[in-house]
Amino acid sequence: MRKKKRVSIAIKLFVVLFALYSAVQLVGLQIKINAKKQEQEQLKLQVEQQKTENNKLEDMLEAGYDEDYIASLAREKFGYGYSGEQVYIDQSSK
């Protein structure tokens, strides 16, 4: 009779310990899942930002052969102008 009680107590102890171990593992996995979901959202945002940047760059490449775009780029970045044109640079904003 005592052996059955000891075996029964040992089985109950094993089941309780296994349940605790499983609970701890589940909590740890849930924390990792939440962290990965946040990382995934951040990466999705970065992908969208990169797609927007890529679209801007593609538009710039397509507009690169437009004479008006080249002229405005030469004026704004390099200070060029047409022959006979006087270019004034506003120094007060710098």
Secondary structure, DSSP 4 states (H G I P E B T S, - for coil): -HHHHHHHHHHHHHHHHHHHHHHHHHHHHHHHHHHHHHHHHHHHHHHHHHHHHHHHHHHHHHHTT-HHHHHHHHHHHH----TTPPP----TT-
